[in-house]
């Protein structure tokens, strides 16, 4: 269960950072569009990793009775 909590925190931070980078790119505070896309791609990969960790953890989680 602790792995799910860590993945949730990583996912929330990724979403927050992705939103921040997107807004900064839209308003022109980040002038280099390549930097915006590389940042969003990196954050997307981290978010995908967190989602896969949760999915695999839930599939392999066995509960002893």
C-alpha positions as CSV (number, residue, x, y, z in Angstrom):
1,X,0.0,0.0,0.0
2,X,2.9,2.4,0.6
3,X,3.9,1.9,-3.0
4,X,0.5,3.2,-4.1
5,X,0.8,6.2,-1.9
6,X,4.2,7.1,-3.3
7,X,2.9,6.6,-6.8
8,X,-0.1,8.9,-6.0
9,X,2.2,11.6,-4.7
10,X,4.5,11.3,-7.8
11,X,1.4,11.4,-10.1
12,X,0.0,14.5,-8.4
13,X,3.4,16.3,-8.6
14,X,3.7,15.3,-12.2
15,X,0.2,16.7,-13.0
16,X,1.0,19.9,-11.1
17,X,4.3,20.4,-12.9
18,X,2.8,19.6,-16.3
19,X,0.1,22.2,-15.7
20,X,2.6,24.8,-14.6
21,X,4.9,24.2,-17.6
22,X,1.9,24.3,-20.0
23,X,0.6,27.6,-18.5
24,X,4.1,29.2,-18.6
25,X,4.5,28.0,-22.3
26,X,1.1,29.4,-23.2
27,X,1.8,32.8,-21.7
28,X,5.2,33.0,-23.2
29,X,7.3,33.0,-20.1
30,X,9.2,30.0,-21.5
31,X,10.3,31.2,-24.9
32,X,11.9,28.0,-26.2
33,X,9.1,25.7,-27.4
34,X,11.6,22.8,-27.5
35,X,12.1,23.2,-23.8
36,X,8.3,23.1,-23.2
37,X,7.8,19.9,-25.2
38,X,10.8,18.2,-23.7
39,X,9.6,19.2,-20.2
40,X,6.1,17.9,-20.9
41,X,7.4,14.7,-22.4
42,X,9.6,14.0,-19.4
43,X,6.8,14.7,-17.0
44,X,4.5,12.5,-19.1
45,X,7.0,9.6,-18.9
46,X,7.2,10.0,-15.1
47,X,3.4,10.0,-14.8
48,X,3.1,6.9,-17.0
49,X,5.7,5.1,-14.8
50,X,3.7,6.0,-11.7
51,X,0.5,4.7,-13.3
52,X,2.1,1.4,-14.4
53,X,3.6,0.9,-10.9
54,X,0.1,1.2,-9.4
55,X,-1.4,-1.1,-12.0
56,X,1.2,-3.8,-11.6
57,X,1.2,-3.5,-7.8
58,X,-2.6,-4.0,-7.8
59,X,-2.4,-7.0,-10.2
60,X,0.3,-8.7,-8.1
61,X,-1.0,-7.8,-4.7
62,X,-2.1,-10.9,-2.9
63,X,-4.1,-10.7,0.3
64,X,-3.6,-13.4,2.9
65,X,-6.7,-14.5,4.8
